[in-house]
């Protein structure tokens, strides 16, 4: 990690999306969330006091800035060389979060990652950041952890201090969505991932979209939900749809896009019929009370379902007719049916810009019931939409 350029960009983006009166005067003056670099002597003194050599990436970080402000949304200040210390000494109550250690570990001292951890956070929202000297990789990097009590989850492990900082940076982007080079870069990557998905690159496109989601790119969520549905990862896809229908998250124009009205909405009706119960709300039940536009769309779709002449629409007419023919011929043979649908896919066309897969197929019971990850992957691997 070349810390200075990256931390400079982080500083510029944070300052650009924050009111000046919320920033320390020196941050506004210097355009820098950090502090002066630690001297090599200060780092050496801290290592002598702690009785260990610090991991390489964290040493270089301190030699770039002796501490840091606003590391993500929930970490307001990180420690520097003068106040580094062990969790057990500085904030011992966090040791209660340690997992029970194995018997053979107890014979060597019995400390868990938190008890033996190096505390690197100073001011946070009910959490800590720490490094584990008992979990070291071949490059001398210590595993890094974040732990926040309000998340009601175990500590999250990262392979290094760099990986932890990258996650905190992504969290900042996800929640504040600052303008700048980072956001522009991810927008370009999402657009390329869309093209790659249409060309049949399943794993590459899905991986990029997952990363872009971490940086708050809503378009990546729209695209990735379609892939997860056909990969048989229904639960994950439904979580993304819940997010897309949350008022604070719904993209502009999403509810009026044919991708939603003709693909996602029919699927949400199916999910509603299957999931609605006295003890659980469907995705539509959860979302409909907060969006008048969605209320209208649901009513319109219900009216369409009541019309006896309504027939399933799987997309453009040519593709729809081929799918209907496949269902008539192969309804009792799932393998043949999915092969026929795959053969029809070159004739499929997107309904709108961000439409990358015919997920409405899954409203057909025989297709939904016989979808396997392998069949879905085979479908997504076929180039489509003029690709």
C-alpha positions as CSV (number, residue, x, y, z in Angstrom):
1,X,0.0,0.0,0.0
2,X,1.3,3.4,-1.0
3,X,-0.6,5.2,1.8
4,X,-0.1,8.8,1.1
5,X,-2.0,9.1,-2.3
6,X,-4.8,6.9,-1.2
7,X,-5.3,8.7,2.2
8,X,-5.1,12.0,0.3
9,X,-8.0,10.9,-1.9
10,X,-9.9,9.7,1.2
11,X,-9.4,13.0,2.8
12,X,-10.6,15.0,-0.2
13,X,-13.7,12.9,-0.6
14,X,-14.6,13.1,3.1
15,X,-14.1,16.9,3.2
16,X,-16.0,17.3,0.0
17,X,-19.2,15.7,1.5
18,X,-19.0,17.1,5.0
19,X,-20.0,20.5,6.3
20,X,-17.0,22.6,7.2
21,X,-18.3,23.2,10.8
22,X,-18.2,19.4,11.3
23,X,-14.5,19.2,10.6
24,X,-11.5,20.1,12.7
25,X,-10.0,23.4,11.6
26,X,-6.7,21.8,10.8
27,X,-8.5,19.3,8.5
28,X,-10.1,22.2,6.6
29,X,-6.7,24.0,6.5
30,X,-4.6,21.1,5.4
31,X,-7.1,19.0,3.4
32,X,-5.9,16.0,5.4
33,X,-7.7,13.7,7.8
34,X,-4.4,12.5,9.2
35,X,-1.7,13.9,11.3
36,X,2.1,14.5,10.9
37,X,4.0,11.3,10.1
38,X,5.4,9.4,13.1
39,X,9.2,9.5,13.2
40,X,11.0,6.2,12.9
41,X,12.2,6.8,16.5
42,X,8.6,7.1,17.7
43,X,7.6,3.9,15.9
44,X,10.6,2.1,17.4
45,X,9.8,3.5,20.9
46,X,6.2,2.2,20.6
47,X,7.5,-1.2,19.5
48,X,9.8,-1.4,22.5
49,X,7.1,-0.4,24.9
50,X,4.7,-3.1,23.4
51,X,7.5,-5.7,23.2
52,X,6.8,-6.6,19.6
53,X,7.5,-5.4,16.0
54,X,4.4,-4.0,14.4
55,X,3.2,-5.5,11.1
56,X,4.6,-4.0,7.9
57,X,1.5,-2.3,6.6
58,X,0.6,-0.7,9.9
59,X,4.2,0.5,10.4
60,X,4.1,2.2,7.1
61,X,0.7,3.7,7.9
62,X,2.1,5.3,11.1
63,X,5.1,6.6,9.2
64,X,2.6,8.3,6.9
65,X,0.2,9.6,9.6
66,X,0.5,9.1,13.3
67,X,-3.2,8.4,13.8
68,X,-6.3,9.1,11.7
69,X,-9.6,10.8,11.9
70,X,-13.0,9.5,10.5
71,X,-12.0,6.0,9.5
72,X,-15.4,5.1,8.0
73,X,-18.6,6.2,9.6
74,X,-18.3,4.7,13.1
75,X,-14.6,5.2,13.9
76,X,-13.9,8.8,14.7
77,X,-10.3,8.6,15.8
78,X,-7.5,6.0,15.5
79,X,-4.6,5.8,17.9
80,X,-1.0,6.9,17.1
81,X,2.3,5.7,18.4
82,X,2.0,7.5,21.8
83,X,-1.3,5.7,22.9
84,X,-1.2,2.3,21.2
85,X,-1.7,-0.5,23.7
86,X,-3.3,-3.9,24.3
87,X,-7.0,-4.4,24.5
88,X,-6.6,-6.2,27.8
89,X,-4.9,-3.1,29.3
90,X,-6.9,-0.2,27.8
91,X,-10.4,-1.5,27.3
92,X,-10.5,-4.9,29.1
93,X,-14.3,-5.2,29.1
94,X,-14.2,-6.2,25.4
95,X,-12.5,-9.5,26.3
96,X,-15.9,-10.8,27.1
97,X,-16.5,-11.0,23.3
98,X,-13.7,-13.5,22.9
99,X,-14.7,-17.0,21.8
100,X,-13.7,-19.8,24.2
101,X,-10.3,-21.0,23.4
102,X,-9.3,-24.7,22.7
103,X,-7.7,-26.7,25.5
104,X,-4.4,-26.9,23.6
105,X,-4.4,-23.1,23.3
106,X,-5.0,-22.7,27.0
107,X,-1.7,-24.5,27.7
108,X,0.1,-21.7,25.8
109,X,-1.6,-18.9,27.6
110,X,-5.2,-19.2,26.5
111,X,-5.6,-15.7,25.1
112,X,-8.2,-15.2,22.4
113,X,-7.8,-12.6,19.5
114,X,-9.4,-9.8,21.5
115,X,-7.5,-10.5,24.8
116,X,-4.1,-10.5,23.0
117,X,-5.2,-7.8,20.5
118,X,-3.5,-4.5,19.8
119,X,-6.1,-1.7,20.2
120,X,-5.7,0.7,17.3
121,X,-9.0,2.7,17.6
122,X,-9.4,5.5,20.1
123,X,-12.9,7.0,19.6
124,X,-15.7,5.0,18.1
125,X,-19.4,4.3,18.2
126,X,-19.4,1.5,20.7
127,X,-16.8,-0.6,19.0
128,X,-13.1,-1.3,18.6
129,X,-10.5,-2.0,15.9
130,X,-7.6,-4.3,16.8
131,X,-4.8,-6.3,15.3
132,X,-4.1,-9.9,16.4
133,X,-0.4,-10.8,16.9
134,X,-1.3,-14.4,17.2
135,X,-2.6,-14.6,13.6
136,X,0.3,-13.7,11.3
137,X,0.6,-14.5,7.5
138,X,3.7,-15.2,5.5
139,X,4.3,-11.5,4.9
140,X,4.3,-10.7,8.6
141,X,0.8,-9.1,8.4
142,X,-1.4,-9.5,11.5
143,X,-5.1,-10.3,11.1
144,X,-7.2,-7.2,11.8
145,X,-10.7,-7.1,13.3
146,X,-13.6,-4.7,13.8
147,X,-16.1,-5.3,16.5
148,X,-19.2,-3.1,17.3
149,X,-21.6,-4.1,20.1
150,X,-24.7,-2.8,18.3
151,X,-24.2,-5.1,15.4
152,X,-24.8,-8.1,17.6
153,X,-22.4,-10.2,15.5
154,X,-19.0,-11.7,16.1
155,X,-15.9,-9.7,15.3
156,X,-15.2,-9.3,11.6
157,X,-11.8,-10.6,10.6
158,X,-9.6,-9.1,7.8
159,X,-6.3,-10.6,6.6
160,X,-4.4,-7.4,7.3
161,X,-4.6,-3.8,8.4
162,X,-4.8,-2.8,4.8
163,X,-7.8,-4.9,4.2
164,X,-9.5,-3.5,7.3
165,X,-8.9,0.1,6.1
166,X,-10.2,-0.8,2.6
167,X,-13.4,-2.1,4.2
168,X,-13.8,1.1,6.3
169,X,-13.2,3.2,3.1
170,X,-15.9,1.2,1.3
171,X,-18.3,1.7,4.2
172,X,-17.8,5.4,4.0
173,X,-18.6,5.3,0.2
174,X,-21.6,3.1,0.8
175,X,-23.1,5.5,3.4
176,X,-22.1,8.9,2.2
177,X,-21.7,8.3,-1.6
178,X,-19.1,11.1,-2.1
179,X,-18.4,12.3,-5.6
180,X,-14.9,12.0,-7.0
181,X,-12.5,9.7,-8.8
182,X,-13.3,6.6,-6.8
183,X,-17.0,6.8,-7.4
184,X,-16.4,7.5,-11.1
185,X,-14.1,4.5,-11.4
186,X,-16.6,2.1,-9.8
187,X,-19.4,3.5,-12.1
188,X,-17.2,2.5,-15.1
189,X,-16.5,-0.9,-13.6
190,X,-20.3,-1.5,-13.1
191,X,-21.0,-0.6,-16.7
192,X,-18.3,-3.0,-17.9
193,X,-19.6,-5.7,-15.6
194,X,-23.1,-5.3,-17.2
195,X,-21.5,-5.8,-20.6
196,X,-19.5,-8.8,-19.3
197,X,-22.7,-10.4,-17.8
198,X,-24.5,-10.1,-21.1
199,X,-21.5,-11.7,-22.8
200,X,-21.8,-14.7,-20.4
201,X,-19.0,-14.0,-17.9
202,X,-20.9,-15.1,-14.8
203,X,-18.2,-15.1,-12.1
204,X,-16.3,-12.1,-13.2
205,X,-19.3,-9.9,-13.5
206,X,-20.9,-11.0,-10.3
207,X,-17.6,-10.4,-8.3
208,X,-17.3,-6.9,-9.6
209,X,-20.9,-6.1,-8.9
210,X,-20.6,-7.4,-5.3
211,X,-17.6,-5.1,-4.8
212,X,-19.4,-2.2,-6.3
213,X,-22.3,-2.8,-3.9
214,X,-19.9,-2.4,-1.0
215,X,-19.1,1.0,-2.4
216,X,-22.8,2.0,-2.5
217,X,-23.5,1.6,-6.2
218,X,-27.2,1.0,-6.4
219,X,-27.0,0.1,-10.0
220,X,-24.8,-2.8,-9.1
221,X,-27.5,-4.1,-6.8
222,X,-30.1,-4.0,-9.6
223,X,-27.8,-5.9,-11.9
224,X,-26.6,-8.4,-9.3
225,X,-30.1,-9.3,-8.1
226,X,-30.9,-10.7,-11.5
227,X,-27.8,-12.9,-11.6
228,X,-28.5,-14.2,-8.1
229,X,-32.0,-15.1,-8.9
230,X,-31.0,-17.3,-11.8
231,X,-28.0,-18.8,-9.9
232,X,-30.5,-20.2,-7.4
233,X,-29.5,-17.9,-4.6
234,X,-33.0,-16.8,-3.9
235,X,-32.5,-15.7,-0.3
236,X,-29.6,-13.4,-1.2
237,X,-31.5,-12.0,-4.2
238,X,-34.6,-11.3,-2.0
239,X,-32.4,-9.3,0.4
240,X,-31.3,-7.2,-2.5
241,X,-34.8,-6.6,-3.6
242,X,-35.8,-5.6,-0.1
243,X,-33.0,-3.1,-0.1
244,X,-34.0,-1.8,-3.6
245,X,-37.6,-1.1,-2.3
246,X,-36.5,0.7,0.8
247,X,-37.4,4.4,0.3
248,X,-33.8,5.6,1.1
249,X,-32.3,3.2,-1.4
250,X,-34.7,3.0,-4.4
251,X,-33.0,4.3,-7.5
252,X,-34.6,7.2,-9.4
253,X,-37.0,5.8,-12.0
254,X,-36.6,2.2,-10.8
255,X,-40.3,1.6,-10.1
256,X,-41.4,2.8,-13.6
257,X,-38.6,0.8,-15.4
258,X,-40.0,-2.2,-17.3
259,X,-37.3,-4.2,-15.6
260,X,-39.3,-3.7,-12.4
261,X,-42.9,-3.7,-13.7
262,X,-42.5,-6.7,-16.0
263,X,-39.7,-8.8,-14.4
264,X,-39.2,-8.0,-10.7
265,X,-42.8,-7.2,-9.8
266,X,-44.3,-10.5,-11.1
267,X,-41.6,-12.3,-9.1
268,X,-42.5,-10.3,-6.0
269,X,-46.1,-11.5,-6.4
270,X,-44.9,-15.0,-6.4
271,X,-42.8,-14.4,-3.3
272,X,-45.8,-12.8,-1.6
273,X,-48.0,-15.9,-2.2
274,X,-45.3,-18.2,-1.0
275,X,-44.0,-16.2,2.0
276,X,-46.9,-14.3,3.4
277,X,-48.0,-15.6,6.8
278,X,-49.2,-14.2,10.1
279,X,-45.6,-14.3,11.4
280,X,-43.8,-13.0,8.3
281,X,-44.3,-10.2,5.8
282,X,-43.5,-10.6,2.2
283,X,-41.2,-8.2,0.5
284,X,-44.2,-6.3,-1.0
285,X,-46.0,-6.2,2.4
286,X,-42.9,-4.6,3.9
287,X,-42.4,-2.1,1.2
288,X,-45.9,-1.1,0.1
289,X,-46.8,1.1,3.0
290,X,-44.0,3.6,2.4
291,X,-44.4,4.3,-1.3
292,X,-47.6,5.4,-3.0
293,X,-46.2,4.7,-6.4
294,X,-45.7,1.1,-5.5
295,X,-49.3,0.9,-4.3
296,X,-50.5,2.0,-7.7
297,X,-48.2,-0.5,-9.5
298,X,-49.4,-3.4,-7.3
299,X,-53.1,-2.5,-8.0
300,X,-52.4,-2.3,-11.7
301,X,-50.7,-5.7,-11.8
302,X,-53.5,-7.3,-9.8
303,X,-55.9,-6.0,-12.4
304,X,-53.8,-7.6,-15.1
305,X,-53.8,-10.9,-13.3
306,X,-57.6,-10.9,-13.1
307,X,-58.0,-10.5,-16.8
308,X,-58.6,-14.0,-18.1
309,X,-57.0,-13.3,-21.4
310,X,-53.6,-12.4,-19.8
311,X,-50.8,-14.8,-20.9
312,X,-47.3,-14.9,-19.5
313,X,-45.0,-12.4,-21.1
314,X,-41.3,-13.5,-21.0
315,X,-39.9,-10.6,-22.8
316,X,-39.9,-9.6,-26.5
317,X,-42.4,-11.5,-28.7
318,X,-39.9,-13.8,-30.4
319,X,-38.4,-15.0,-27.1
320,X,-41.8,-15.3,-25.5
321,X,-43.1,-17.5,-28.3
322,X,-40.1,-19.8,-28.1
323,X,-40.4,-20.2,-24.3
324,X,-44.1,-20.9,-24.6
325,X,-43.4,-23.6,-27.2
326,X,-40.7,-25.1,-24.9
327,X,-43.1,-25.3,-22.0
328,X,-45.7,-27.0,-24.1
329,X,-43.3,-29.6,-25.4
330,X,-41.1,-30.3,-22.4
331,X,-43.1,-29.5,-19.3
332,X,-42.5,-33.0,-17.9
333,X,-38.8,-33.1,-18.8
334,X,-36.8,-30.4,-16.9
335,X,-33.5,-31.1,-18.6
336,X,-35.0,-30.8,-22.1
337,X,-37.0,-27.7,-21.0
338,X,-34.0,-25.8,-19.7
339,X,-32.0,-26.7,-22.8
340,X,-34.8,-25.4,-25.0
341,X,-35.0,-22.2,-23.0
342,X,-31.2,-21.8,-23.3
343,X,-31.4,-22.3,-27.0
344,X,-34.1,-19.6,-27.2
345,X,-31.9,-17.1,-25.2
346,X,-30.0,-15.7,-28.3
347,X,-33.4,-14.3,-29.3
348,X,-34.0,-12.5,-26.0
349,X,-33.7,-8.8,-25.8
350,X,-33.4,-6.6,-22.6
351,X,-36.5,-4.5,-21.7
352,X,-34.3,-1.6,-20.6
353,X,-30.7,-0.6,-20.0
354,X,-30.1,-2.5,-16.8
355,X,-32.0,-5.7,-17.8
356,X,-29.4,-8.5,-18.1
357,X,-31.4,-11.7,-17.6
358,X,-35.0,-12.9,-18.1
359,X,-35.7,-13.4,-14.4
360,X,-39.5,-13.4,-15.1
361,X,-39.0,-17.0,-16.3
362,X,-39.0,-17.9,-12.6
363,X,-42.7,-16.9,-12.3
364,X,-43.4,-20.1,-14.3
365,X,-43.8,-22.8,-11.6
366,X,-42.1,-25.6,-13.6
367,X,-39.1,-23.5,-14.3
368,X,-38.8,-22.2,-10.8
369,X,-39.2,-25.6,-9.2
370,X,-36.6,-27.2,-11.5
371,X,-34.0,-24.3,-11.3
372,X,-30.7,-25.6,-10.1
373,X,-27.5,-23.5,-9.7
374,X,-26.1,-25.4,-12.7
375,X,-29.0,-24.7,-14.9
376,X,-29.1,-21.1,-14.0
377,X,-25.3,-20.8,-14.6
378,X,-25.7,-22.4,-18.0
379,X,-28.3,-19.9,-18.9
380,X,-26.3,-16.9,-17.7
381,X,-23.2,-18.2,-19.5
382,X,-25.0,-17.9,-22.9
383,X,-24.3,-14.6,-24.7
384,X,-27.5,-12.6,-25.0
385,X,-29.0,-9.3,-25.9
386,X,-27.1,-8.7,-29.1
387,X,-23.8,-9.8,-27.5
